[in-house]
Amino acid sequence: MSGGSLEALLVEDGLLDAEAVEKARALAKSRGLPFEKAVLTLGLVPEGEVYKRLAKIHGLPFVDPTKAPLGPEIIGRIPADQIEQQRALPVLEKNGALYVAIDDPMKSFVADDFAFFAGCTVRCALAPPSALKEAIKRALGGGGSGSGSGRKGAAAGGAGDSKDPDAPIIRLVEQTIAAAVEERASDIHIEPYEHRVRVRFRIDGVLRDQQDLDGALQGPLTSRLKILASMDIAERRKPQDGRIDFRVAGRPIDIRTSVLPTNHGETVVMRLLDKDQGLKSLEDLGFQGEDRDRFENTIKRPNGIVLVTGPTGSGKTTTLYAALRQLNRPDVKIITAEDPVEFNIAGINQCQVRSGIGLDFARILRAMLRQAPNVILVGEIRDKETAEIAVQAALTGHLVFSTLHTNDAPAAITRLVDMGVKPFLVSAAVQAVMAQRLVRVLCRHCKEQYVPEDSELRMLGLDPGSVAHLHRPNGCDECEGTGYRGRLGIFEMMVLDGTMREMIFRGEPTVRLREYARTGAGMRTLNEDGVRKVVAGVTSVEELFRVTAVG
């Protein structure tokens, strides 16, 4: 970067006098503008002259792209959607390097991203913003010679939008997402290392290696995903979150995208939600028998809190949606606060949490109560304020559904108390807590019977000889050799009775609550429900132990 300041250069070259400098300074201070913006706003110096000196200060070449001979062989080196999104235009090829016009000296990172598409060294040149805007418009189809019309691509569309056929990074993104959907992946992990980029899919809850990419693809790949997710492409130091609306073979796919800086670049996780799969019923989730009856009776109550607990990815939200489906009638008003709204359900008022503007769970929940709902869904109870409002709502005639991150059902009670909710309020408000996990289902095409060892039955809590045979995975083309296809839930349903409410009121520890729930309140533990599904041939012993960490 060369020395000197813009103000000094403009004065030195006779373009500003002392009075003009003072005017520009005053405007910059009052509006919080950079000095050059203040100068241009006041019309004191032509834009080209200002940007010539900015280029000198930052050690960049200066270019006026409206005067450059922009042939299709130059413009065609970079995909049209990249030109449009980055506001950067190829203008010249010289000595084996492609020069790209930018309108902000801080956007020199574009050179790294464009190098992949161009297949050569890329250097940046500074251009006046208005001239660059006009040149891009002309180059991408606004008329004029060498405009490259017909090359304009989709900025953030999914498969099926018009795109440049020579844009390899666009094809790579589309092919990766399409493959993930085809293989029933719940999320895609893109992880940069020193010389490679690893792509993994999570299928039926287990990560599988998909492909290794050259490390040079990391920057362009991340940039493309940031564009699709409406993230700040220039920000590489902070985590970012966004959403992508994509279509695969005509199916709408909602993709929650998270970017996290690491020592070798930014790692990206994309969580896929196939909207065509629709909402599931309680039976589809594997919720059957006595536990299902108890849950359905609980959600028919007019008030109280019903909690679903478990780690991230255990299907809590899906279970709550299944409950709302059963309650969704013309005479019932249901409002939800979600982060994010995963499925749009006809007949239900759904609110999206927007933390950036202060619209958090607590604020939405307070506003909900003025809407006279019968049923409320709060995506997650994260803090004392949200917990207390949920309790008050439950005690004033509302049925409240929410989730917590605890390992089992009894621990949810302790968690609320630890948040600061008074034990007597917890005991009065909470109706039931259900913990859940997801286990992989044995492939029906290849699962095989075997006679279990007595030691294996004892590990399951079964008497030796009580079960003639169990099933285990084998592997076939249908399940891609894994032995499993799909997942179902295992559940732990704890319904509070009078005795348990008294124990909570007295502050009894979790271990005592768990003991009474099993012996006095009829609660079947996660492991016990899992054993029932193992004996039924739905899943395997190994899978149950993997999920419940028992054995």
C-alpha positions in Angstrom: 0.0 0.0 0.0 1.3 3.4 -0.9 1.6 6.2 1.6 -0.5 9.3 2.0 -4.2 9.9 2.6 -6.9 10.6 0.1 -7.5 14.0 1.6 -3.8 14.9 1.2 -3.6 13.7 -2.4 -6.8 15.6 -3.4 -5.4 18.8 -1.9 -2.0 18.2 -3.3 -3.4 17.8 -6.8 -5.5 20.9 -6.6 -8.8 19.1 -6.6 -9.9 20.3 -3.1 -9.2 23.5 -1.2 -9.3 24.1 2.6 -13.0 25.1 2.5 -14.0 22.0 0.6 -12.1 19.8 2.9 -13.9 21.2 5.9 -17.3 20.7 4.2 -16.4 17.1 3.4 -15.1 16.4 7.0 -18.2 17.9 8.5 -20.5 15.7 6.3 -18.4 12.6 7.0 -18.6 13.2 10.7 -22.3 13.9 10.9 -23.4 10.9 8.7 -20.7 8.5 9.7 -19.4 8.3 6.1 -15.9 7.6 4.8 -14.1 10.8 3.5 -14.4 9.7 -0.1 -18.1 9.2 0.1 -18.6 12.6 1.6 -16.6 14.2 -1.2 -18.7 12.4 -3.8 -22.0 13.2 -2.1 -21.1 16.9 -2.1 -20.0 16.6 -5.8 -16.7 18.2 -5.0 -14.5 15.9 -7.2 -15.4 13.6 -10.1 -15.8 10.0 -9.1 -13.0 8.9 -11.5 -10.5 11.3 -9.9 -11.3 10.1 -6.4 -10.9 6.4 -7.3 -7.6 7.0 -9.2 -6.2 8.3 -5.9 -7.7 5.5 -3.8 -6.1 3.0 -6.2 -2.8 4.7 -5.7 -3.2 4.7 -1.9 -4.0 0.9 -1.9 -1.4 0.0 -4.4 -3.9 -1.2 -7.1 -4.1 -0.4 -10.8 -6.9 1.9 -11.8 -9.3 1.0 -14.6 -12.4 2.5 -16.2 -14.3 -0.6 -17.3 -16.7 1.4 -19.5 -13.7 2.2 -21.7 -12.2 -1.3 -21.7 -12.7 -3.6 -24.7 -14.8 -6.2 -23.0 -14.9 -9.1 -25.4 -16.8 -12.4 -24.6 -13.4 -14.2 -24.4 -12.5 -12.0 -21.3 -16.0 -11.9 -19.7 -16.5 -15.6 -20.3 -13.6 -16.6 -18.0 -15.8 -16.0 -14.9 -19.4 -17.3 -14.4 -22.0 -14.6 -14.8 -23.6 -15.2 -11.3 -20.2 -14.7 -9.7 -19.7 -11.4 -11.6 -23.1 -10.2 -10.5 -22.9 -11.3 -6.8 -19.3 -10.1 -6.3 -19.7 -6.9 -8.3 -16.4 -7.7 -10.0 -15.8 -7.8 -13.8 -12.9 -9.3 -15.8 -11.5 -6.5 -17.9 -8.1 -7.4 -19.2 -5.7 -10.4 -19.7 -2.1 -9.5 -19.6 1.1 -11.5 -19.1 -0.8 -14.6 -18.1 -2.9 -12.8 -15.5 -6.6 -11.9 -15.6 -7.4 -8.4 -14.2 -10.7 -8.0 -12.5 -12.3 -4.6 -11.8 -13.6 -4.1 -8.2 -15.2 -1.0 -6.6 -13.9 -1.4 -3.1 -10.2 -1.9 -2.3 -11.1 -4.2 0.6 -12.6 -6.7 -1.9 -9.3 -7.9 -3.2 -10.2 -11.4 -1.8 -12.1 -11.7 -5.0 -8.8 -12.6 -6.7 -8.5 -15.8 -4.8 -12.1 -16.9 -5.5 -11.9 -16.0 -9.2 -8.6 -17.8 -9.7 -10.4 -21.2 -9.6 -12.8 -20.3 -12.4 -10.2 -18.6 -14.6 -7.6 -21.3 -14.1 -4.9 -18.6 -13.9 -3.5 -15.8 -11.7 -6.1 -13.1 -11.0 -5.3 -9.5 -10.0 -7.6 -6.7 -8.9 -7.9 -3.2 -10.3 -10.0 -0.5 -8.7 -12.8 1.1 -10.7 -15.3 3.9 -10.0 -18.6 2.2 -8.7 -20.9 3.8 -11.2 -18.7 2.9 -14.1 -18.4 -0.7 -12.9 -22.1 -1.0 -12.4 -22.8 0.2 -15.9 -20.1 -2.1 -17.4 -21.5 -5.2 -15.5 -25.0 -4.3 -16.7 -23.8 -4.1 -20.3 -21.7 -7.3 -20.0 -24.5 -9.4 -18.5 -27.2 -8.6 -21.0 -27.9 -4.9 -20.8 -27.2 -4.4 -24.5 -24.1 -3.1 -26.3 -21.2 -4.9 -28.1 -19.4 -7.7 -26.3 -22.1 -7.8 -23.7 -22.1 -11.5 -23.3 -25.9 -11.6 -23.3 -27.4 -14.9 -22.5 -24.7 -15.6 -19.8 -26.6 -14.2 -16.9 -27.0 -16.9 -14.3 -29.1 -17.4 -11.2 -27.8 -15.6 -8.1 -29.3 -18.0 -5.6 -31.6 -20.3 -7.2 -31.6 -24.1 -7.1 -31.3 -26.7 -9.7 -33.2 -25.8 -12.8 -32.3 -22.0 -12.8 -30.4 -20.7 -15.8 -26.7 -21.0 -15.2 -23.5 -20.9 -17.1 -22.7 -24.4 -18.5 -19.0 -23.9 -17.9 -19.2 -23.1 -14.2 -17.7 -26.2 -12.5 -18.2 -25.0 -9.0 -22.0 -24.5 -9.6 -22.2 -28.0 -11.0 -20.3 -29.4 -8.0 -22.7 -27.8 -5.5 -25.7 -29.0 -7.4 -24.4 -32.5 -7.8 -23.4 -32.7 -4.1 -26.8 -31.6 -2.8 -28.6 -33.9 -5.3 -26.5 -36.9 -4.3 -27.2 -36.1 -0.6 -31.0 -36.0 -1.2 -30.8 -39.2 -3.3 -29.0 -41.0 -0.5 -31.4 -39.7 2.2 -28.8 -37.7 4.0 -29.9 -35.4 6.8 -26.9 -33.2 6.5 -23.8 -32.5 4.4 -20.4 -31.7 6.1 -17.7 -29.8 4.1 -14.5 -29.9 6.1 -11.2 -28.2 4.9 -7.8 -29.6 5.7 -4.3 -28.6 4.7 -4.4 -30.0 1.2 -7.9 -31.4 0.7 -11.5 -30.8 1.4 -13.5 -33.7 2.8 -17.2 -34.0 2.1 -19.3 -36.3 4.3 -23.0 -37.1 4.4 -24.9 -38.0 7.6 -27.2 -40.9 6.7 -29.5 -42.5 9.3 -27.6 -40.6 11.9 -24.1 -41.8 10.9 -21.5 -39.8 9.0 -20.1 -41.4 5.9 -17.2 -40.2 3.7 -18.5 -39.1 0.3 -15.6 -37.6 -1.6 -12.2 -35.8 -1.2 -11.8 -32.6 -3.2 -8.6 -30.7 -4.0 -7.8 -28.0 -1.4 -7.9 -25.4 -4.1 -11.7 -25.8 -4.3 -12.3 -24.8 -0.7 -12.5 -21.0 -1.3 -14.8 -21.1 -4.4 -17.0 -23.8 -2.9 -17.5 -21.9 0.3 -18.1 -18.7 -1.6 -20.8 -20.3 -3.8 -22.6 -21.7 -0.7 -22.4 -18.3 1.1 -24.0 -16.7 -2.0 -26.8 -19.2 -2.0 -27.4 -18.8 1.7 -27.4 -15.0 1.6 -24.3 -14.7 3.8 -21.6 -12.1 3.8 -19.1 -13.5 1.4 -16.4 -11.1 2.6 -16.6 -12.2 6.2 -14.3 -15.1 6.9 -13.5 -14.5 10.6 -16.9 -15.1 12.2 -19.5 -17.9 12.2 -22.5 -17.3 9.9 -25.8 -19.0 9.5 -28.2 -18.9 6.5 -30.8 -20.8 4.5 -30.9 -22.1 1.0 -34.0 -22.9 -1.0 -33.1 -25.5 -3.5 -34.9 -27.9 -5.8 -33.8 -31.4 -6.7 -35.7 -33.1 -9.5 -38.6 -30.7 -8.8 -38.6 -31.3 -5.1 -38.2 -28.3 -2.8 -35.3 -28.8 -0.3 -34.8 -26.4 2.6 -31.2 -26.2 3.6 -30.1 -24.7 6.9 -26.4 -23.7 6.4 -23.8 -23.0 9.0 -20.3 -21.7 8.4 -17.5 -21.9 11.0 -13.9 -20.6 10.6 -11.2 -23.2 11.3 -7.4 -23.2 11.0 -7.6 -24.4 7.4 -10.5 -22.4 6.2 -14.3 -22.4 6.8 -16.1 -25.6 7.5 -19.7 -25.8 6.2 -22.6 -27.9 7.5 -25.8 -28.0 5.5 -28.9 -29.6 7.2 -31.3 -30.8 4.6 -35.1 -30.7 5.0 -37.1 -32.4 2.3 -40.4 -30.7 2.4 -42.0 -33.3 0.1 -41.5 -35.9 2.8 -44.2 -34.2 4.8 -45.0 -34.4 8.4 -44.9 -37.7 10.2 -47.5 -39.2 12.6 -46.7 -40.5 16.0 -47.0 -44.1 14.7 -44.6 -43.3 11.9 -42.1 -42.2 14.5 -42.3 -45.6 16.2 -44.4 -44.4 19.1 -46.7 -47.3 19.9 -48.6 -49.1 22.7 -49.1 -47.8 26.2 -46.7 -44.9 25.9 -48.5 -43.6 22.8 -51.8 -43.8 24.6 -50.4 -41.9 27.6 -48.9 -39.3 25.4 -52.1 -38.8 23.4 -54.1 -38.5 26.6 -51.6 -35.9 27.9 -51.7 -33.6 24.9 -55.5 -33.6 25.0 -55.4 -31.8 28.4 -56.4 -28.1 28.3 -53.3 -26.7 30.0 -49.9 -27.5 31.3 -46.4 -28.0 29.9 -45.4 -31.0 27.8 -41.6 -31.3 27.3 -39.7 -33.4 24.8 -36.0 -33.9 25.6 -32.9 -35.3 23.9 -29.8 -34.2 22.1 -29.6 -32.3 18.8 -30.9 -34.5 15.9 -33.0 -36.8 18.1 -36.2 -35.9 16.4 -37.7 -33.7 19.1 -39.2 -31.1 16.7 -40.7 -33.9 14.5 -42.4 -35.4 17.5 -43.9 -32.0 18.5 -45.1 -31.4 15.0 -46.8 -34.8 15.1 -48.6 -33.7 18.3 -49.7 -30.4 16.8 -51.1 -32.3 13.8 -53.4 -34.2 16.1 -54.5 -31.0 17.8 -54.9 -28.9 14.7 -58.7 -28.4 14.4 -60.8 -25.4 13.4 -61.8 -24.7 17.0 -58.2 -24.7 18.3 -55.8 -21.7 17.9 -52.2 -22.8 17.8 -49.2 -20.5 17.7 -45.5 -21.5 17.5 -42.2 -19.8 18.1 -39.5 -21.6 16.2 -35.8 -21.3 15.2 -36.2 -21.9 12.4 -39.7 -22.8 11.1 -39.0 -26.2 9.6 -42.4 -27.1 8.2 -45.3 -24.9 7.3 -48.5 -26.3 8.7 -51.8 -25.1 7.4 -54.1 -23.8 10.1 -51.2 -23.0 12.5 -49.7 -19.5 13.2 -45.9 -20.0 13.0 -43.4 -17.3 14.1 -39.7 -17.3 13.2 -37.2 -16.3 15.9 -35.0 -13.4 14.7 -32.4 -12.7 17.4 -30.7 -10.0 15.3 -33.7 -7.7 15.9 -34.4 -8.9 19.5 -37.2 -11.2 18.5 -36.3 -14.1 20.7 -38.3 -16.9 22.2 -39.2 -14.9 25.3 -40.4 -11.9 23.4 -42.5 -13.9 21.0 -44.0 -15.9 23.9 -45.1 -12.8 25.7 -46.7 -11.5 22.5 -48.4 -14.9 21.9 -50.3 -14.7 25.2 -52.1 -11.5 23.9 -53.3 -13.5 20.9 -55.6 -15.8 23.0 -54.2 -19.2 21.8 -55.2 -22.6 23.1 -51.9 -24.3 22.3 -48.4 -22.8 22.2 -45.2 -24.4 20.9 -41.9 -22.8 22.0 -39.1 -24.4 20.0 -36.7 -24.5 22.9 -36.6 -23.3 26.5 -33.1 -21.8 26.7 -33.2 -19.5 29.7 -34.9 -18.5 32.9 -37.1 -15.8 31.2 -38.5 -18.2 28.6 -39.0 -20.9 31.2 -40.9 -18.6 33.6 -43.2 -17.2 30.8 -43.9 -20.8 29.7 -44.8 -21.8 33.2 -47.1 -18.8 33.7 -48.8 -19.6 30.3 -49.4 -23.2 31.4 -50.8 -22.0 34.8 -53.2 -19.6 33.1 -55.0 -22.1 30.9 -52.7 -22.7 27.9 -51.2 -26.0 26.7 -47.5 -25.4 26.1 -45.1 -27.7 24.1 -41.4 -27.2 24.2 -38.0 -28.9 24.1 -35.0 -29.2 26.5 -31.5 -30.7 26.1 -31.3 -33.3 28.8 -30.3 -37.0 28.7 -33.5 -38.4 30.1 -37.0 -37.4 31.2 -36.5 -36.9 35.0 -33.5 -34.7 34.4 -35.8 -32.1 32.6 -37.4 -31.3 36.0 -34.0 -30.6 37.6 -33.0 -28.5 34.6 -36.0 -26.2 34.9 -35.2 -25.7 38.6 -31.6 -25.0 37.8 -32.7 -22.3 35.4 -34.3 -20.5 38.3 -37.9 -21.6 38.1 -39.4 -22.3 41.6 -40.0 -26.0 42.3 -43.6 -25.4 43.3 -44.2 -23.8 39.9 -42.5 -26.6 38.1 -44.6 -29.2 40.0 -47.8 -27.4 39.2 -47.2 -26.6 35.5 -45.5 -29.6 34.0 -47.8 -32.4 32.9 -45.3 -34.8 31.2 -41.8 -35.1 29.9 -40.8 -37.4 27.1 -37.1 -38.2 26.3 -36.3 -39.8 22.9 -33.5 -41.0 20.7 -33.4 -42.3 17.1 -32.2 -45.8 16.3 -31.4 -47.1 12.8 -33.9 -49.7 11.5 -32.6 -53.0 10.2 -32.9 -53.3 6.4 -35.9 -55.6 5.8 -34.3 -57.0 2.7 -31.2 -58.4 4.3 -31.5 -58.6 8.1 -30.7 -62.0 9.4 -31.8 -64.1 12.4 -29.4 -65.5 15.0 -29.6 -67.2 18.3 -28.3 -64.7 21.0 -25.8 -65.7 23.7 -27.0 -65.7 27.2 -24.5 -62.9 28.1 -26.1 -60.8 25.3 -29.6 -61.3 26.8 -28.3 -60.4 30.2 -26.9 -57.1 28.9 -30.3 -56.4 27.6 -31.9 -57.1 31.0 -33.5 -60.3 29.7 -33.5 -63.7 31.2 -31.3 -66.3 29.3 -33.5 -68.4 27.1 -36.4 -66.0 27.2 -35.9 -65.0 23.6 -35.4 -67.6 20.8 -33.8 -65.3 18.3 -32.8 -61.7 17.5 -31.9 -60.0 14.3 -28.6 -58.4 13.1 -27.5 -56.3 10.1 -26.1 -58.0 7.0 -25.9 -55.6 4.1 -27.2 -55.5 0.6 -27.7 -53.2 -2.4 -30.9 -51.7 -0.9 -29.1 -50.5 2.2 -25.8 -49.8 0.5 -24.1 -52.5 2.5 -24.8 -50.9 5.9 -27.6 -53.4 7.0 -29.8 -50.4 8.0 -32.3 -48.3 6.2 -34.3 -45.5 8.0 -34.7 -44.6 11.6 -37.4 -44.8 14.4 -37.6 -43.4 17.8 -37.2 -45.0 21.2 -39.1 -43.2 23.9 -39.2 -42.6 27.7 -42.5 -41.2 28.7 -42.9 -39.7 32.2 -46.3 -38.5 33.3 -46.4 -36.6 36.5 -48.8 -37.8 39.2 -49.6 -36.4 42.7 -46.7 -38.2 44.4 -44.2 -37.0 41.9 -45.5 -33.4 42.2 -44.9 -33.6 45.9 -41.4 -34.9 45.4 -40.6 -32.0 43.0 -42.1 -29.5 45.5 -39.8 -30.9 48.2 -36.7 -30.7 45.9 -36.0 -34.4 45.7 -32.9 -35.2 43.5 -33.2 -36.6 40.0 -32.2 -40.1 41.0 -35.2 -40.3 43.4 -37.5 -38.9 40.7 -36.2 -41.5 38.2 -36.6 -44.3 40.7 -40.2 -43.4 41.5 -41.1 -42.8 37.8 -40.0 -46.3 37.0 -41.5 -48.1 40.0 -44.5 -46.0 40.8 -45.5 -44.1 37.7 -45.1 -46.7 35.0 -42.3 -45.1 33.1 -40.4 -47.3 30.6 -36.9 -46.1 30.1 -35.2 -45.4 26.8 -33.2 -48.6 27.1 -36.3 -50.7 28.0 -38.2 -49.3 25.0 -35.2 -50.0 22.8 -35.0 -53.6 24.1 -38.6 -54.0 23.1 -37.8 -52.9 19.5 -34.7 -55.2 19.5 -36.8 -58.2 20.4 -39.4 -57.2 17.8 -36.6 -57.3 15.1 -36.9 -53.6 14.4 -33.3 -52.8 15.3 -30.1 -54.6 16.5 -28.4 -54.9 19.9 -25.4 -53.1 18.6 -27.5 -50.1 17.4 -29.3 -49.9 20.7 -26.0 -49.9 22.6 -24.6 -47.2 20.3 -27.5 -44.9 20.9 -28.1 -45.4 24.6 -24.5 -46.0 25.6 -25.5 -49.1 27.6 -23.7 -52.4 27.4 
